[in-house]
Amino acid sequence: MLLLAVALAGVDTAVAAGREPVLKQVDLPHSYYWRELYLPQLTTGPSSASFLSDGQSLVYSMAGSLWRQRIGETEAVELTHAQGAYDYQPDVARDGRSVVFTRYDGAGMELWRLDLASGRAQALTTGGAINVEPRLSPDGKRIAWVSTQGTGHFNLFIAEIDGNGLHNARLLLGERRSTLDRYYYSAVDHAINPSWSPDGKRIVFVGNAEIAWGSGDIWSVSLNTRAPVRILREETSWSARPELAPDGRRLLYAGYHGRQTHQLWLSTIDGAPPLPLTFGEGDRRNARWSPDGRRIAFIGQDANGNSALSVMEVIGGATQAVLAKQRRTLAPTARLQIQVRDGRGRDVPARVSVQGSDARAHAPADAWMHADDGFDRAAQATESHYFHCASPCLLDVPAGSTSVTVQHGFAHVPWARRLDLAAGSTTTLHADLQAQALPSAFGKWLSADLHVHMNYGGHYFNSPSHLALQARAEDLDVVENLIVNKEQRIPDIGHFGESVDTGPVRIANAQEFHTSFWGHLGLLNLRDHYLTPDFSAYRHTAMASPYPHNGVIADLAHAQQGVVGYVHPFDTVPDPAKDPVLSHQLPADVANGKVDYLEVVGFSDHKATAAVWYRLLNLGYRLPAGAGTDAMANYASLRGPVGMNRVFLEQRGGDDLLASLKQGHSFVSNGPLLGLLVADRKPGDTLAMAAPGPTKYKVALRSPVAVDHLELVHNGQVVKQFELGGDRRSFDGEGEVDVAQGGWLLLRASNDGADPQLLDLYPYATTNPVWLDVPGGAPPAREDAAYFAAWLGRVIEAAAARDDYNDAEEKRATLDYLSAAQAIYQGKARGK
């Protein structure tokens, strides 16, 4: 009997068309943070655990099921296995008879209860909200959890629970709107990470009332007074999960407390200064006390960086891993070996997706499972999952119909098969990929992802060698690991200055400069030191000043022979007349000669970014297109694999790829490969013409997915549309295009909507321009100049309104810099 069914306000329950966010019912900004750092994700290793009442066994989540295992033994017994759904966050009742947990089915996350004796599972909530972190009271009569029901925000709920389900469900604290302006967090406060005091009279939780950065402080609230009391002020990051020991005094939680990773800490209910329990690399999180308070179970990472379950003695610190070397499953399984070979018959690593007869994703036990951040609900029940297979790879899957897809970069045709696996059988599957490269006449290419974060607080712990495996599986040659802050931490700071060459993959450690005010910068090739502070304009902190602005940072980077780019620029085309706030500094830095590339293809809307880029090109700014995925490469809910957005850099007799980037000898893409020759000139070159008139071109397209549009663009206008036939994945063409004026010409490919094989908004690629030197020059771009002059007018307004510069000189220098750039555009608008 389902006694809690709360409909979400404002959510359309009709089948949605097109790519949508995985959890579109959550009304919070920056889903790539809270979805990974807070909500449970599918991993092949354990993700959360709870002690059984005897203190000798655990119930834990692994590979989308709940499992029971005795500490010190190696066999795990599967307790749940839902068709097309995944189970997480178990909490065992004190009497040991039942477990409450969270189940995700692609539509929402609901609370369920499992009777351990009978194996019967019962839904406790319905309605499609996000319901997570269920915690039973010590007497088993009440339950606390976090839900988005009704509002889309993370709120703390409480209800009575009995054999029939939940009764009298109610919001514990009520919603509160902060007086602070918060960029990464909602304006509405949240309450997360609940746990009960041993006497059942209080709930300890994390809340962010009047906190600008971080997920909040640690609080407690009496169930009688409902008045929250702060225990500990600390900048937590979604996964503190505080829990009182059975003695009611010691408070266990996970925090980074000035370190680069989460460790386990002890404080008290009175908020005593915390002291550490664990040390070292990797994260320790999701910790639980044993019933007698003598041991702690927690989730960390194994030597391979995958999630791992351990049990630690509180006194002495002796720690043992809980390893599921044998798995007793609820249904028969089969063994599948996948061998991936390229067009020349060589084994190659690849990205692989396997869906079993249970409509769930599967991977080898030691592989990192990843998930997409969006999907088309008309085509899929849940988001796509995948892993990187170092061929050959071996995995166990439920017996029955199984589908396998394999991808290896952009220059191979995706491979797919469906096969029926018999229980107890072993099957070897050969995935022989078909190569599909551009003709050699268009250049010799190396591909680079200019924007990757090796570690960023995710479920896994990445290393250069594992990042290189990810890159090889994606047929990627170069990775720029942009080291950047995550709250008070700077993960991977210890790798700055390293350059790792694994043979087929080169990993460079560079920097991203963070400011939510001016726009983010990629700083490649820094030769001397990491630029600190790594951020500015962080409101309500000691680094609130908008100074240094991005122009200052660009100068500091260039002084080290660095290469400066604007990263993930625009989700929509900025409108100076309508945007409520406009502070993005790109036009000023381009006019002042500070920018070496622009991420035209990246974690943004490619078409919106290109629209701004075209205006700058029209004004004669030879700003090359770059590309970067902004992949958090240790995430389980990865927004896209490393190399999803990449730049193909032409090798012109050397290996100085940054020179090719700065000179525009390249094209950028999330799938389609493009070749362009204009009178034998390539992208980045200049074609000098004696007079206006027709000029010859050659174009080529090779794509892993079907392409809707292939077009030549001259000065922002489409001058040639190519008709694509067949599977629309390959095209070769040549002809003449009339060049009446100077300026630029490029080739682009795009689709109107998403393609499920390509884990991005839509397929998109563009070459850099071939520059056209024609007598009479390029047409005047006064409208474009006026657009940027108006844009910078709004930026100057926003910068002048800030009241948190450290001194008057910082403000004056900033406004003078912006005004000088605006004057350049104003002059161009007047034809000067």
Secondary structure, 3 states (H helix, E strand, C coil): CCCCECCCCCCCCCCCCCEEECCCCCCCCCHHHHHHHCCCCCCCCEEEEEECCCCCEEEEEECCEEEEEECCCCEEEECCCCCCCEEEEEEECCCCCEEEEEEECCCCEEEEEEECCCCCEEECCECCCEEEEEEECCCCCEEEEEECCCCCCCEEEEEEEECCEEEEEEECCCCCECCCCCCCCCCECCEEEEEECCCCCEEEEEECCCCCCCCCEEEEEECCCCCEEEEECCCCCCCCCCEECCCCCEEEEEECCCCCCCEEEEEECCCCCCEECCCCCCCCEEEEECCCCCEEEEEEECCCCCEEEEEEECCCCCEEECCCCEEECCCCEEEEEEEEECCCCCECCEEEEEECCCCCECCCCCCCCEECCEEECCCCCCCCEEEEECCCEEEEEECEEEEEEEECCCCEECEEEEEEECCCCEEEEEEECEECCCCHHHCCEEEEEEEEECCCCCCCCCCHHHHHHHHHHCCCCEEEEEECCECCECCCHHHCCCEEECCCCEEEEEEEEECCCCCCEEEECCCCCCCCCCECCCCCCCCCCCCCCHHHHHHHHHCCCCEEEECCCCCCCCCCCCCCCCCCCHHHHHHCCCCCEEEEECCCCHHHHHHHHHHHHHCCCCCCEEECCCEECCCCCCCCCCCCCEEEEECCCCCCHHHHHHHCCEEEECCCEEEEEECCECCCCEEECCCCEEEEEEEEEECCCCCCEEEEEECCEEEEECCCCCCCCEEEEEEEEEECCCEEEEEEEECCCCECCECCCCCEEEECCEEEECCCCCCCCHHHHHHHHHHHHHHHHHHHHCCCCCCHHHHHHHHHHHHHHHHHHHHHHCCC
